[in-house]
Amino acid sequence: MAQSESSTLTIPSSGKIPRHIAIIMDGNGRWARQRMLPRIAGHRRGSEAVRELVENAARLGIEYVTLFAFSSENWRRPPEEVSMLMQLFISNLENEISRLHQAGIRVRIIGDLSRLGQRLETLIADAHQLTRNNKRLTLTVAVNYGGRWDILQAVNALLRDHPEKMREPVTEADLSPYLSMGDACEPDLFIRTGGEQRISNFLLWQLAYTELYFTDALWPDFNRASLEAAIRSYQQRERRFGRTSEQCCAPES
Ligand code: FPP
């Protein structure tokens, strides 16, 4: 697996447009409640916002978009909502995958997929297979995902493959290929909609030096202008990666 540049071991190159955006899509339920609609109507409109986001991200030249669709803690929701969300993932995959493939999008689903049921597991495997060589943008959807789960599964997989590491110090370079996003660059920009300011057990390892952006917009309302506003905010940040401001501004020698 290709190794990604670590923000703690190197200074990753960063340009005006983030290479990788990670998003917590919050506020679907409130969007629905404001309209006296059932919560699932908010999730459906949220899916439409995902479609628009992917189109806009591809147009802007963003290479990776990673979405938190269902956390390992979301099983605590009422069973009817969980079941409807799973149905929505199934219908989204069934209905969108060929369009995404034609648009050159590589689709990846990350998380503990063992609890999702056979139907979803098969659709996910088919989507990975169909789109695996696409280069325009990688869309990663985290389902039954938790950042702590990810680190633990990586440690366990590393020790399974390299039992000698039980007695040696484990390095970042050893561990990172085993993380779910091991082949992607770390997110440059994290966006959370819906007014909350939390990471909620998303990409705990990978967000080490990510720029954080929080907006009150509810996810179904997140549109092209919202994405452009988030990117404008990102463009005003000074990414120091532990250096001083003077070091960052120094002309290249
Ligand atoms: C959080 O809003 C949203 C979710 C837990 C589900 C996100 C799912 C989608 C956008 C559907 C489709 C996804 C893809 C990738 C096609 P919330 O329910 O917590 O909202 P609230 O805080 O207003 O109650």
Residues whose N, C-alpha, C, O or C-beta is under 5 A from the ligand:
A	BS01	FPP	M25 D26 G27 N28 G29 R30 W31 H43 G46 S47 V50 F68 A69 N92 V141
